[in-house]
Amino acid sequence: MRPSILSATFVVILVACSPPAQQIDEPSREPQPQVQACNDITPSLSRLVRIEEQQAVAAAASDLRGGALEPGLYDLTRAVRIGQATGWQGARAVALDLREDTSGAVTFNWAGAEASGEIDRWTATFNDSGEHPILSYTCGRIGDVAVEFTAQSNALTLRVPDGANGSLQLEFQRRP
């Protein structure tokens, strides 16, 4: 009887000390969230801008007359809150890349960053053929918004809706 108890004890110890059988992990069948990078633009954190209130800038609500957009990379130099725009809080650096393809279609690639370095990106097509210029978001945001703009050599001013009752006037300078 002792040999069988001893054998059974030996088998239990052997099983307990053996490594577990190798398991093969099957890939998850649930869809995994995909992070889509809209563009590869990087804002310069050395060019942080704070939003100014409209009262401080009397000319902020003036008409923006359009103009010829010049492709290139632009940095935000000034931001003005008009009406009850929500805007962002604190300082922000923004780079805006304007690209024109061979058919003449213009794409805006936006990258904005807070001082912490977290980057918000979006891409939109720009259409100036109707009554009002329109930005149609293709990545990072959804929908179409009517915008106003003035383009001059090496400078661009955009006025975009922000919140229910306001807009932001954003002034950009082209990088050399």
Order of alpha helices (4+ residues) and beta strands (2+ residues): alpha-beta-beta-beta-beta-beta-beta-beta-beta-beta-beta
